[in-house]
Amino acid sequence: MNAISLAIQGAGGPAKVARQCGVSVQAVCFWRDGKRTLPAEHGITLEKMNEGRIRCEQMLPDVDWAYIRSTKPAPLPEVSHG
């Protein structure tokens, strides 16, 4: 069993992962079965759902996770209501 399959299983199965990621159960099964590539943002969700037991680096080794983990989103600009 590959890391993505283990992560999906550890997260509670395809239906639970689909709800958390906002995708169809079929999409999750395609990721699990290797028919589609797991998008990086969903790899992060799966890692969190597994409480870090299965890391993004294991699921998607070709992604530069060191860079992604070191970057922070830019803060949203202040909006004045006046």
N, CA, C and O atoms as a Maestro MAE file, in Angstrom:
{
 s_m_m2io_version
 :::
 2.0.0
}

f_m_ct {
 s_m_title
 :::
 protein
 m_atom[328] {
  # First column is atom index #
  i_m_mmod_type
  r_m_x_coord
  r_m_y_coord
  r_m_z_coord
  i_m_residue_number
  s_m_chain_name
  s_m_pdb_residue_name
  s_m_pdb_atom_name
  i_m_atomic_number
  :::
  1 25 0.856 -1.179 0.000 1 A "MET " " N  " 7
  2 3 0.000 0.000 0.000 1 A "MET " " CA " 6
  3 2 0.904 1.245 0.000 1 A "MET " " C  " 6
  4 15 1.856 1.331 0.776 1 A "MET " " O  " 8
  5 25 0.592 2.202 -0.879 2 A "ASN " " N  " 7
  6 3 1.429 3.399 -0.965 2 A "ASN " " CA " 6
  7 2 1.027 4.436 0.088 2 A "ASN " " C  " 6
  8 15 0.024 4.273 0.784 2 A "ASN " " O  " 8
  9 25 1.815 5.488 0.192 3 A "ALA " " N  " 7
  10 3 1.603 6.495 1.239 3 A "ALA " " CA " 6
  11 2 0.258 7.205 1.108 3 A "ALA " " C  " 6
  12 15 -0.377 7.518 2.115 3 A "ALA " " O  " 8
  13 25 -0.178 7.461 -0.119 4 A "ILE " " N  " 7
  14 3 -1.467 8.133 -0.304 4 A "ILE " " CA " 6
  15 2 -2.599 7.228 0.160 4 A "ILE " " C  " 6
  16 15 -3.520 7.686 0.838 4 A "ILE " " O  " 8
  17 25 -2.542 5.959 -0.195 5 A "SER " " N  " 7
  18 3 -3.561 5.002 0.262 5 A "SER " " CA " 6
  19 2 -3.590 4.915 1.786 5 A "SER " " C  " 6
  20 15 -4.657 4.914 2.399 5 A "SER " " O  " 8
  21 25 -2.405 4.843 2.385 6 A "LEU " " N  " 7
  22 3 -2.322 4.773 3.846 6 A "LEU " " CA " 6
  23 2 -2.884 6.045 4.488 6 A "LEU " " C  " 6
  24 15 -3.560 5.987 5.515 6 A "LEU " " O  " 8
  25 25 -2.595 7.186 3.872 7 A "ALA " " N  " 7
  26 3 -3.087 8.457 4.415 7 A "ALA " " CA " 6
  27 2 -4.603 8.534 4.333 7 A "ALA " " C  " 6
  28 15 -5.255 8.985 5.275 7 A "ALA " " O  " 8
  29 25 -5.165 8.098 3.219 8 A "ILE " " N  " 7
  30 3 -6.624 8.118 3.067 8 A "ILE " " CA " 6
  31 2 -7.266 7.183 4.079 8 A "ILE " " C  " 6
  32 15 -8.256 7.535 4.721 8 A "ILE " " O  " 8
  33 25 -6.703 6.002 4.217 9 A "GLN " " N  " 7
  34 3 -7.218 5.043 5.195 9 A "GLN " " CA " 6
  35 2 -7.092 5.604 6.615 9 A "GLN " " C  " 6
  36 15 -8.034 5.518 7.404 9 A "GLN " " O  " 8
  37 25 -5.939 6.173 6.937 10 A "GLY " " N  " 7
  38 3 -5.701 6.722 8.275 10 A "GLY " " CA " 6
  39 2 -6.560 7.930 8.594 10 A "GLY " " C  " 6
  40 15 -6.806 8.236 9.761 10 A "GLY " " O  " 8
  41 25 -7.019 8.622 7.546 11 A "ALA " " N  " 7
  42 3 -7.858 9.805 7.733 11 A "ALA " " CA " 6
  43 2 -9.330 9.453 7.892 11 A "ALA " " C  " 6
  44 15 -10.155 10.331 8.143 11 A "ALA " " O  " 8
  45 25 -9.660 8.184 7.748 12 A "GLY " " N  " 7
  46 3 -11.047 7.772 7.934 12 A "GLY " " CA " 6
  47 2 -11.746 7.298 6.678 12 A "GLY " " C  " 6
  48 15 -12.949 7.040 6.699 12 A "GLY " " O  " 8
  49 25 -11.007 7.179 5.581 13 A "GLY " " N  " 7
  50 3 -11.572 6.648 4.354 13 A "GLY " " CA " 6
  51 2 -11.895 7.718 3.331 13 A "GLY " " C  " 6
  52 15 -11.874 8.911 3.631 13 A "GLY " " O  " 8
  53 25 -12.195 7.272 2.106 14 A "PRO " " N  " 7
  54 3 -12.433 8.207 1.005 14 A "PRO " " CA " 6
  55 2 -13.570 9.202 1.239 14 A "PRO " " C  " 6
  56 15 -13.446 10.368 0.864 14 A "PRO " " O  " 8
  57 25 -14.650 8.778 1.837 15 A "ALA " " N  " 7
  58 3 -15.783 9.692 2.035 15 A "ALA " " CA " 6
  59 2 -15.415 10.836 2.980 15 A "ALA " " C  " 6
  60 15 -15.758 11.990 2.722 15 A "ALA " " O  " 8
  61 25 -14.731 10.526 4.053 16 A "LYS " " N  " 7
  62 3 -14.335 11.559 5.012 16 A "LYS " " CA " 6
  63 2 -13.323 12.515 4.395 16 A "LYS " " C  " 6
  64 15 -13.407 13.726 4.601 16 A "LYS " " O  " 8
  65 25 -12.369 11.982 3.641 17 A "VAL " " N  " 7
  66 3 -11.371 12.816 2.974 17 A "VAL " " CA " 6
  67 2 -12.053 13.712 1.944 17 A "VAL " " C  " 6
  68 15 -11.728 14.894 1.836 17 A "VAL " " O  " 8
  69 25 -12.995 13.153 1.188 18 A "ALA " " N  " 7
  70 3 -13.708 13.931 0.174 18 A "ALA " " CA " 6
  71 2 -14.439 15.115 0.809 18 A "ALA " " C  " 6
  72 15 -14.385 16.230 0.290 18 A "ALA " " O  " 8
  73 25 -15.112 14.877 1.915 19 A "ARG " " N  " 7
  74 3 -15.828 15.976 2.606 19 A "ARG " " CA " 6
  75 2 -14.842 17.045 3.062 19 A "ARG " " C  " 6
  76 15 -15.099 18.236 2.883 19 A "ARG " " O  " 8
  77 25 -13.732 16.642 3.640 20 A "GLN " " N  " 7
  78 3 -12.752 17.589 4.169 20 A "GLN " " CA " 6
  79 2 -12.085 18.401 3.054 20 A "GLN " " C  " 6
  80 15 -11.785 19.581 3.231 20 A "GLN " " O  " 8
  81 25 -11.857 17.758 1.909 21 A "CYS " " N  " 7
  82 3 -11.173 18.427 0.791 21 A "CYS " " CA " 6
  83 2 -12.139 19.145 -0.150 21 A "CYS " " C  " 6
  84 15 -11.711 19.926 -1.000 21 A "CYS " " O  " 8
  85 25 -13.432 18.885 -0.003 22 A "GLY " " N  " 7
  86 3 -14.410 19.510 -0.881 22 A "GLY " " CA " 6
  87 2 -14.387 18.946 -2.298 22 A "GLY " " C  " 6
  88 15 -14.601 19.672 -3.269 22 A "GLY " " O  " 8
  89 25 -14.128 17.647 -2.406 23 A "VAL " " N  " 7
  90 3 -14.092 16.972 -3.701 23 A "VAL " " CA " 6
  91 2 -14.995 15.744 -3.648 23 A "VAL " " C  " 6
  92 15 -15.548 15.419 -2.598 23 A "VAL " " O  " 8
  93 25 -15.139 15.073 -4.772 24 A "SER " " N  " 7
  94 3 -15.964 13.865 -4.812 24 A "SER " " CA " 6
  95 2 -15.207 12.669 -4.229 24 A "SER " " C  " 6
  96 15 -13.978 12.656 -4.178 24 A "SER " " O  " 8
  97 25 -15.968 11.674 -3.794 25 A "VAL " " N  " 7
  98 3 -15.364 10.424 -3.329 25 A "VAL " " CA " 6
  99 2 -14.587 9.788 -4.477 25 A "VAL " " C  " 6
  100 15 -13.529 9.196 -4.264 25 A "VAL " " O  " 8
  101 25 -15.112 9.910 -5.691 26 A "GLN " " N  " 7
  102 3 -14.432 9.351 -6.854 26 A "GLN " " CA " 6
  103 2 -13.043 9.972 -7.036 26 A "GLN " " C  " 6
  104 15 -12.091 9.265 -7.369 26 A "GLN " " O  " 8
  105 25 -12.921 11.282 -6.822 27 A "ALA " " N  " 7
  106 3 -11.617 11.943 -6.942 27 A "ALA " " CA " 6
  107 2 -10.632 11.350 -5.946 27 A "ALA " " C  " 6
  108 15 -9.482 11.073 -6.287 27 A "ALA " " O  " 8
  109 25 -11.089 11.156 -4.712 28 A "VAL " " N  " 7
  110 3 -10.217 10.583 -3.681 28 A "VAL " " CA " 6
  111 2 -9.807 9.161 -4.061 28 A "VAL " " C  " 6
  112 15 -8.654 8.774 -3.874 28 A "VAL " " O  " 8
  113 25 -10.742 8.391 -4.590 29 A "CYS " " N  " 7
  114 3 -10.407 7.024 -5.016 29 A "CYS " " CA " 6
  115 2 -9.422 7.036 -6.182 29 A "CYS " " C  " 6
  116 15 -8.560 6.162 -6.271 29 A "CYS " " O  " 8
  117 25 -9.541 8.022 -7.081 30 A "PHE " " N  " 7
  118 3 -8.566 8.148 -8.166 30 A "PHE " " CA " 6
  119 2 -7.176 8.441 -7.613 30 A "PHE " " C  " 6
  120 15 -6.191 7.887 -8.100 30 A "PHE " " O  " 8
  121 25 -7.079 9.308 -6.598 31 A "TRP " " N  " 7
  122 3 -5.778 9.590 -5.971 31 A "TRP " " CA " 6
  123 2 -5.222 8.310 -5.365 31 A "TRP " " C  " 6
  124 15 -4.060 7.961 -5.568 31 A "TRP " " O  " 8
  125 25 -6.083 7.615 -4.611 32 A "ARG " " N  " 7
  126 3 -5.681 6.385 -3.923 32 A "ARG " " CA " 6
  127 2 -5.182 5.336 -4.908 32 A "ARG " " C  " 6
  128 15 -4.195 4.648 -4.646 32 A "ARG " " O  " 8
  129 25 -5.872 5.215 -6.049 33 A "ASP " " N  " 7
  130 3 -5.562 4.173 -7.024 33 A "ASP " " CA " 6
  131 2 -4.504 4.586 -8.045 33 A "ASP " " C  " 6
  132 15 -4.147 3.803 -8.926 33 A "ASP " " O  " 8
  133 25 -3.997 5.839 -7.924 34 A "GLY " " N  " 7
  134 3 -2.961 6.303 -8.828 34 A "GLY " " CA " 6
  135 2 -3.464 6.708 -10.203 34 A "GLY " " C  " 6
  136 15 -2.668 6.857 -11.130 34 A "GLY " " O  " 8
  137 25 -4.780 6.889 -10.350 35 A "LYS " " N  " 7
  138 3 -5.346 7.285 -11.642 35 A "LYS " " CA " 6
  139 2 -5.276 8.789 -11.862 35 A "LYS " " C  " 6
  140 15 -5.341 9.257 -12.998 35 A "LYS " " O  " 8
  141 25 -5.144 9.540 -10.785 36 A "ARG " " N  " 7
  142 3 -4.991 10.992 -10.838 36 A "ARG " " CA " 6
  143 2 -3.934 11.384 -9.809 36 A "ARG " " C  " 6
  144 15 -3.709 10.675 -8.829 36 A "ARG " " O  " 8
  145 25 -3.291 12.527 -10.049 37 A "THR " " N  " 7
  146 3 -2.276 13.030 -9.125 37 A "THR " " CA " 6
  147 2 -2.959 13.764 -7.970 37 A "THR " " C  " 6
  148 15 -3.869 14.566 -8.178 37 A "THR " " O  " 8
  149 25 -2.515 13.483 -6.789 38 A "LEU " " N  " 7
  150 3 -3.012 14.178 -5.603 38 A "LEU " " CA " 6
  151 2 -2.533 15.623 -5.644 38 A "LEU " " C  " 6
  152 15 -1.325 15.858 -5.663 38 A "LEU " " O  " 8
  153 25 -3.453 16.614 -5.658 39 A "PRO " " N  " 7
  154 3 -3.020 18.017 -5.622 39 A "PRO " " CA " 6
  155 2 -2.315 18.329 -4.294 39 A "PRO " " C  " 6
  156 15 -2.704 17.823 -3.241 39 A "PRO " " O  " 8
  157 25 -1.296 19.152 -4.358 40 A "ALA " " N  " 7
  158 3 -0.484 19.458 -3.173 40 A "ALA " " CA " 6
  159 2 -1.325 19.988 -2.021 40 A "ALA " " C  " 6
  160 15 -1.100 19.609 -0.871 40 A "ALA " " O  " 8
  161 25 -2.299 20.865 -2.307 41 A "GLU " " N  " 7
  162 3 -3.094 21.424 -1.211 41 A "GLU " " CA " 6
  163 2 -3.889 20.347 -0.478 41 A "GLU " " C  " 6
  164 15 -4.165 20.487 0.713 41 A "GLU " " O  " 8
  165 25 -4.257 19.282 -1.173 42 A "HIS " " N  " 7
  166 3 -4.976 18.194 -0.517 42 A "HIS " " CA " 6
  167 2 -4.000 17.266 0.213 42 A "HIS " " C  " 6
  168 15 -4.376 16.587 1.168 42 A "HIS " " O  " 8
  169 25 -2.756 17.244 -0.242 43 A "GLY " " N  " 7
  170 3 -1.729 16.508 0.500 43 A "GLY " " CA " 6
  171 2 -1.548 17.098 1.891 43 A "GLY " " C  " 6
  172 15 -1.378 16.372 2.871 43 A "GLY " " O  " 8
  173 25 -1.587 18.417 1.962 44 A "ILE " " N  " 7
  174 3 -1.480 19.106 3.250 44 A "ILE " " CA " 6
  175 2 -2.660 18.739 4.143 44 A "ILE " " C  " 6
  176 15 -2.492 18.486 5.336 44 A "ILE " " O  " 8
  177 25 -3.859 18.713 3.555 45 A "THR " " N  " 7
  178 3 -5.059 18.341 4.314 45 A "THR " " CA " 6
  179 2 -4.933 16.912 4.832 45 A "THR " " C  " 6
  180 15 -5.244 16.639 5.991 45 A "THR " " O  " 8
  181 25 -4.480 16.007 3.977 46 A "LEU " " N  " 7
  182 3 -4.320 14.613 4.404 46 A "LEU " " CA " 6
  183 2 -3.290 14.477 5.526 46 A "LEU " " C  " 6
  184 15 -3.483 13.700 6.461 46 A "LEU " " O  " 8
  185 25 -2.209 15.227 5.428 47 A "GLU " " N  " 7
  186 3 -1.211 15.187 6.502 47 A "GLU " " CA " 6
  187 2 -1.837 15.623 7.823 47 A "GLU " " C  " 6
  188 15 -1.629 14.983 8.854 47 A "GLU " " O  " 8
  189 25 -2.600 16.703 7.793 48 A "LYS " " N  " 7
  190 3 -3.259 17.190 9.008 48 A "LYS " " CA " 6
  191 2 -4.269 16.178 9.530 48 A "LYS " " C  " 6
  192 15 -4.362 15.962 10.738 48 A "LYS " " O  " 8
  193 25 -5.028 15.555 8.630 49 A "MET " " N  " 7
  194 3 -6.020 14.561 9.053 49 A "MET " " CA " 6
  195 2 -5.360 13.349 9.695 49 A "MET " " C  " 6
  196 15 -5.973 12.663 10.512 49 A "MET " " O  " 8
  197 25 -4.111 13.087 9.327 50 A "ASN " " N  " 7
  198 3 -3.356 11.971 9.902 50 A "ASN " " CA " 6
  199 2 -2.485 12.410 11.065 50 A "ASN " " C  " 6
  200 15 -1.669 11.635 11.564 50 A "ASN " " O  " 8
  201 25 -2.658 13.656 11.500 51 A "GLU " " N  " 7
  202 3 -1.900 14.219 12.618 51 A "GLU " " CA " 6
  203 2 -0.392 14.064 12.418 51 A "GLU " " C  " 6
  204 15 0.353 13.830 13.370 51 A "GLU " " O  " 8
  205 25 0.047 14.201 11.149 52 A "GLY " " N  " 7
  206 3 1.470 14.160 10.852 52 A "GLY " " CA " 6
  207 2 2.089 12.783 10.782 52 A "GLY " " C  " 6
  208 15 3.292 12.666 10.548 52 A "GLY " " O  " 8
  209 25 1.300 11.725 10.979 53 A "ARG " " N  " 7
  210 3 1.873 10.364 10.916 53 A "ARG " " CA " 6
  211 2 2.353 10.029 9.507 53 A "ARG " " C  " 6
  212 15 3.338 9.311 9.331 53 A "ARG " " O  " 8
  213 25 1.648 10.557 8.503 54 A "ILE " " N  " 7
  214 3 2.064 10.405 7.112 54 A "ILE " " CA " 6
  215 2 2.290 11.803 6.578 54 A "ILE " " C  " 6
  216 15 1.368 12.618 6.538 54 A "ILE " " O  " 8
  217 25 3.509 12.079 6.171 55 A "ARG " " N  " 7
  218 3 3.908 13.430 5.768 55 A "ARG " " CA " 6
  219 2 3.676 13.661 4.277 55 A "ARG " " C  " 6
  220 15 3.637 12.719 3.485 55 A "ARG " " O  " 8
  221 25 3.524 14.916 3.917 56 A "CYS " " N  " 7
  222 3 3.379 15.311 2.519 56 A "CYS " " CA " 6
  223 2 4.539 14.785 1.683 56 A "CYS " " C  " 6
  224 15 4.352 14.354 0.545 56 A "CYS " " O  " 8
  225 25 5.731 14.825 2.253 57 A "GLU " " N  " 7
  226 3 6.928 14.365 1.548 57 A "GLU " " CA " 6
  227 2 6.825 12.897 1.140 57 A "GLU " " C  " 6
  228 15 7.381 12.500 0.116 57 A "GLU " " O  " 8
  229 25 6.125 12.100 1.921 58 A "GLN " " N  " 7
  230 3 5.941 10.691 1.588 58 A "GLN " " CA " 6
  231 2 4.903 10.523 0.470 58 A "GLN " " C  " 6
  232 15 5.059 9.668 -0.402 58 A "GLN " " O  " 8
  233 25 3.861 11.331 0.501 59 A "MET " " N  " 7
  234 3 2.793 11.210 -0.495 59 A "MET " " CA " 6
  235 2 3.183 11.804 -1.832 59 A "MET " " C  " 6
  236 15 2.868 11.241 -2.881 59 A "MET " " O  " 8
  237 25 3.870 12.945 -1.803 60 A "LEU " " N  " 7
  238 3 4.236 13.674 -3.022 60 A "LEU " " CA " 6
  239 2 5.714 14.067 -2.957 60 A "LEU " " C  " 6
  240 15 6.034 15.228 -2.703 60 A "LEU " " O  " 8
  241 25 6.605 13.119 -3.183 61 A "PRO " " N  " 7
  242 3 8.035 13.400 -3.025 61 A "PRO " " CA " 6
  243 2 8.602 14.386 -4.044 61 A "PRO " " C  " 6
  244 15 9.674 14.944 -3.811 61 A "PRO " " O  " 8
  245 25 7.924 14.618 -5.156 62 A "ASP " " N  " 7
  246 3 8.439 15.529 -6.182 62 A "ASP " " CA " 6
  247 2 8.146 16.991 -5.903 62 A "ASP " " C  " 6
  248 15 8.646 17.859 -6.618 62 A "ASP " " O  " 8
  249 25 7.345 17.292 -4.879 63 A "VAL " " N  " 7
  250 3 7.001 18.669 -4.531 63 A "VAL " " CA " 6
  251 2 8.079 19.225 -3.605 63 A "VAL " " C  " 6
  252 15 8.583 18.506 -2.742 63 A "VAL " " O  " 8
  253 25 8.432 20.483 -3.774 64 A "ASP " " N  " 7
  254 3 9.426 21.135 -2.922 64 A "ASP " " CA " 6
  255 2 8.757 21.589 -1.615 64 A "ASP " " C  " 6
  256 15 8.434 22.764 -1.442 64 A "ASP " " O  " 8
  257 25 8.561 20.645 -0.715 65 A "TRP " " N  " 7
  258 3 7.847 20.928 0.538 65 A "TRP " " CA " 6
  259 2 8.629 21.870 1.439 65 A "TRP " " C  " 6
  260 15 8.027 22.631 2.196 65 A "TRP " " O  " 8
  261 25 9.949 21.838 1.378 66 A "ALA " " N  " 7
  262 3 10.747 22.751 2.200 66 A "ALA " " CA " 6
  263 2 10.404 24.193 1.838 66 A "ALA " " C  " 6
  264 15 10.275 25.042 2.720 66 A "ALA " " O  " 8
  265 25 10.260 24.467 0.558 67 A "TYR " " N  " 7
  266 3 9.907 25.822 0.121 67 A "TYR " " CA " 6
  267 2 8.480 26.166 0.546 67 A "TYR " " C  " 6
  268 15 8.233 27.244 1.086 67 A "TYR " " O  " 8
  269 25 7.554 25.260 0.304 68 A "ILE " " N  " 7
  270 3 6.152 25.518 0.645 68 A "ILE " " CA " 6
  271 2 5.989 25.741 2.141 68 A "ILE " " C  " 6
  272 15 5.258 26.638 2.560 68 A "ILE " " O  " 8
  273 25 6.662 24.933 2.945 69 A "ARG " " N  " 7
  274 3 6.547 25.074 4.401 69 A "ARG " " CA " 6
  275 2 7.205 26.363 4.899 69 A "ARG " " C  " 6
  276 15 6.832 26.877 5.954 69 A "ARG " " O  " 8
  277 25 8.183 26.890 4.149 70 A "SER " " N  " 7
  278 3 8.884 28.094 4.608 70 A "SER " " CA " 6
  279 2 8.187 29.385 4.184 70 A "SER " " C  " 6
  280 15 8.529 30.460 4.677 70 A "SER " " O  " 8
  281 25 7.226 29.294 3.289 71 A "THR " " N  " 7
  282 3 6.535 30.497 2.828 71 A "THR " " CA " 6
  283 2 5.248 30.686 3.613 71 A "THR " " C  " 6
  284 15 4.574 29.728 3.991 71 A "THR " " O  " 8
  285 25 4.933 31.945 3.846 72 A "LYS " " N  " 7
  286 3 3.694 32.279 4.547 72 A "LYS " " CA " 6
  287 2 2.863 33.120 3.608 72 A "LYS " " C  " 6
  288 15 3.412 33.928 2.860 72 A "LYS " " O  " 8
  289 25 1.544 32.951 3.625 73 A "PRO " " N  " 7
  290 3 0.725 33.796 2.765 73 A "PRO " " CA " 6
  291 2 0.824 35.252 3.178 73 A "PRO " " C  " 6
  292 15 0.977 35.561 4.360 73 A "PRO " " O  " 8
  293 25 0.737 36.129 2.221 74 A "ALA " " N  " 7
  294 3 0.782 37.563 2.510 74 A "ALA " " CA " 6
  295 2 -0.457 37.953 3.321 74 A "ALA " " C  " 6
  296 15 -1.547 37.441 3.067 74 A "ALA " " O  " 8
  297 25 -0.299 38.842 4.282 75 A "PRO " " N  " 7
  298 3 -1.462 39.258 5.081 75 A "PRO " " CA " 6
  299 2 -2.433 40.022 4.200 75 A "PRO " " C  " 6
  300 15 -2.034 40.695 3.250 75 A "PRO " " O  " 8
  301 25 -3.704 39.909 4.524 76 A "LEU " " N  " 7
  302 3 -4.731 40.650 3.788 76 A "LEU " " CA " 6
  303 2 -4.652 42.130 4.163 76 A "LEU " " C  " 6
  304 15 -4.365 42.471 5.311 76 A "LEU " " O  " 8
  305 25 -4.907 42.994 3.200 77 A "PRO " " N  " 7
  306 3 -4.848 44.432 3.515 77 A "PRO " " CA " 6
  307 2 -5.972 44.831 4.450 77 A "PRO " " C  " 6
  308 15 -7.056 44.247 4.438 77 A "PRO " " O  " 8
  309 25 -5.691 45.835 5.256 78 A "GLU " " N  " 7
  310 3 -6.694 46.384 6.174 78 A "GLU " " CA " 6
  311 2 -7.774 47.083 5.352 78 A "GLU " " C  " 6
  312 15 -7.468 47.766 4.375 78 A "GLU " " O  " 8
  313 25 -9.008 46.918 5.737 79 A "VAL " " N  " 7
  314 3 -10.118 47.587 5.057 79 A "VAL " " CA " 6
  315 2 -10.726 48.601 6.032 79 A "VAL " " C  " 6
  316 15 -11.113 48.254 7.147 79 A "VAL " " O  " 8
  317 25 -10.800 49.840 5.594 80 A "SER " " N  " 7
  318 3 -11.408 50.851 6.477 80 A "SER " " CA " 6
  319 2 -12.912 50.890 6.211 80 A "SER " " C  " 6
  320 15 -13.366 50.782 5.072 80 A "SER " " O  " 8
  321 25 -13.644 51.042 7.265 81 A "HIS " " N  " 7
  322 3 -15.106 51.085 7.175 81 A "HIS " " CA " 6
  323 2 -15.587 52.492 7.528 81 A "HIS " " C  " 6
  324 15 -16.494 52.643 8.346 81 A "HIS " " O  " 8
  325 25 -15.025 53.468 6.955 82 A "GLY " " N  " 7
  326 3 -15.370 54.797 7.407 82 A "GLY " " CA " 6
  327 2 -15.639 55.721 6.383 82 A "GLY " " C  " 6
  328 15 -15.943 56.881 6.663 82 A "GLY " " O  " 8
  :::
 }
 m_bond[327] {
  # First column is bond index #
  i_m_from
  i_m_to
  i_m_order
  :::
  1 1 2 1
  2 2 3 1
  3 3 4 2
  4 3 5 1
  5 5 6 1
  6 6 7 1
  7 7 8 2
  8 7 9 1
  9 9 10 1
  10 10 11 1
  11 11 12 2
  12 11 13 1
  13 13 14 1
  14 14 15 1
  15 15 16 2
  16 15 17 1
  17 17 18 1
  18 18 19 1
  19 19 20 2
  20 19 21 1
  21 21 22 1
  22 22 23 1
  23 23 24 2
  24 23 25 1
  25 25 26 1
  26 26 27 1
  27 27 28 2
  28 27 29 1
  29 29 30 1
  30 30 31 1
  31 31 32 2
  32 31 33 1
  33 33 34 1
  34 34 35 1
  35 35 36 2
  36 35 37 1
  37 37 38 1
  38 38 39 1
  39 39 40 2
  40 39 41 1
  41 41 42 1
  42 42 43 1
  43 43 44 2
  44 43 45 1
  45 45 46 1
  46 46 47 1
  47 47 48 2
  48 47 49 1
  49 49 50 1
  50 50 51 1
  51 51 52 2
  52 51 53 1
  53 53 54 1
  54 54 55 1
  55 55 56 2
  56 55 57 1
  57 57 58 1
  58 58 59 1
  59 59 60 2
  60 59 61 1
  61 61 62 1
  62 62 63 1
  63 63 64 2
  64 63 65 1
  65 65 66 1
  66 66 67 1
  67 67 68 2
  68 67 69 1
  69 69 70 1
  70 70 71 1
  71 71 72 2
  72 71 73 1
  73 73 74 1
  74 74 75 1
  75 75 76 2
  76 75 77 1
  77 77 78 1
  78 78 79 1
  79 79 80 2
  80 79 81 1
  81 81 82 1
  82 82 83 1
  83 83 84 2
  84 83 85 1
  85 85 86 1
  86 86 87 1
  87 87 88 2
  88 87 89 1
  89 89 90 1
  90 90 91 1
  91 91 92 2
  92 91 93 1
  93 93 94 1
  94 94 95 1
  95 95 96 2
  96 95 97 1
  97 97 98 1
  98 98 99 1
  99 99 100 2
  100 99 101 1
  101 101 102 1
  102 102 103 1
  103 103 104 2
  104 103 105 1
  105 105 106 1
  106 106 107 1
  107 107 108 2
  108 107 109 1
  109 109 110 1
  110 110 111 1
  111 111 112 2
  112 111 113 1
  113 113 114 1
  114 114 115 1
  115 115 116 2
  116 115 117 1
  117 117 118 1
  118 118 119 1
  119 119 120 2
  120 119 121 1
  121 121 122 1
  122 122 123 1
  123 123 124 2
  124 123 125 1
  125 125 126 1
  126 126 127 1
  127 127 128 2
  128 127 129 1
  129 129 130 1
  130 130 131 1
  131 131 132 2
  132 131 133 1
  133 133 134 1
  134 134 135 1
  135 135 136 2
  136 135 137 1
  137 137 138 1
  138 138 139 1
  139 139 140 2
  140 139 141 1
  141 141 142 1
  142 142 143 1
  143 143 144 2
  144 143 145 1
  145 145 146 1
  146 146 147 1
  147 147 148 2
  148 147 149 1
  149 149 150 1
  150 150 151 1
  151 151 152 2
  152 151 153 1
  153 153 154 1
  154 154 155 1
  155 155 156 2
  156 155 157 1
  157 157 158 1
  158 158 159 1
  159 159 160 2
  160 159 161 1
  161 161 162 1
  162 162 163 1
  163 163 164 2
  164 163 165 1
  165 165 166 1
  166 166 167 1
  167 167 168 2
  168 167 169 1
  169 169 170 1
  170 170 171 1
  171 171 172 2
  172 171 173 1
  173 173 174 1
  174 174 175 1
  175 175 176 2
  176 175 177 1
  177 177 178 1
  178 178 179 1
  179 179 180 2
  180 179 181 1
  181 181 182 1
  182 182 183 1
  183 183 184 2
  184 183 185 1
  185 185 186 1
  186 186 187 1
  187 187 188 2
  188 187 189 1
  189 189 190 1
  190 190 191 1
  191 191 192 2
  192 191 193 1
  193 193 194 1
  194 194 195 1
  195 195 196 2
  196 195 197 1
  197 197 198 1
  198 198 199 1
  199 199 200 2
  200 199 201 1
  201 201 202 1
  202 202 203 1
  203 203 204 2
  204 203 205 1
  205 205 206 1
  206 206 207 1
  207 207 208 2
  208 207 209 1
  209 209 210 1
  210 210 211 1
  211 211 212 2
  212 211 213 1
  213 213 214 1
  214 214 215 1
  215 215 216 2
  216 215 217 1
  217 217 218 1
  218 218 219 1
  219 219 220 2
  220 219 221 1
  221 221 222 1
  222 222 223 1
  223 223 224 2
  224 223 225 1
  225 225 226 1
  226 226 227 1
  227 227 228 2
  228 227 229 1
  229 229 230 1
  230 230 231 1
  231 231 232 2
  232 231 233 1
  233 233 234 1
  234 234 235 1
  235 235 236 2
  236 235 237 1
  237 237 238 1
  238 238 239 1
  239 239 240 2
  240 239 241 1
  241 241 242 1
  242 242 243 1
  243 243 244 2
  244 243 245 1
  245 245 246 1
  246 246 247 1
  247 247 248 2
  248 247 249 1
  249 249 250 1
  250 250 251 1
  251 251 252 2
  252 251 253 1
  253 253 254 1
  254 254 255 1
  255 255 256 2
  256 255 257 1
  257 257 258 1
  258 258 259 1
  259 259 260 2
  260 259 261 1
  261 261 262 1
  262 262 263 1
  263 263 264 2
  264 263 265 1
  265 265 266 1
  266 266 267 1
  267 267 268 2
  268 267 269 1
  269 269 270 1
  270 270 271 1
  271 271 272 2
  272 271 273 1
  273 273 274 1
  274 274 275 1
  275 275 276 2
  276 275 277 1
  277 277 278 1
  278 278 279 1
  279 279 280 2
  280 279 281 1
  281 281 282 1
  282 282 283 1
  283 283 284 2
  284 283 285 1
  285 285 286 1
  286 286 287 1
  287 287 288 2
  288 287 289 1
  289 289 290 1
  290 290 291 1
  291 291 292 2
  292 291 293 1
  293 293 294 1
  294 294 295 1
  295 295 296 2
  296 295 297 1
  297 297 298 1
  298 298 299 1
  299 299 300 2
  300 299 301 1
  301 301 302 1
  302 302 303 1
  303 303 304 2
  304 303 305 1
  305 305 306 1
  306 306 307 1
  307 307 308 2
  308 307 309 1
  309 309 310 1
  310 310 311 1
  311 311 312 2
  312 311 313 1
  313 313 314 1
  314 314 315 1
  315 315 316 2
  316 315 317 1
  317 317 318 1
  318 318 319 1
  319 319 320 2
  320 319 321 1
  321 321 322 1
  322 322 323 1
  323 323 324 2
  324 323 325 1
  325 325 326 1
  326 326 327 1
  327 327 328 2
  :::
 }
}
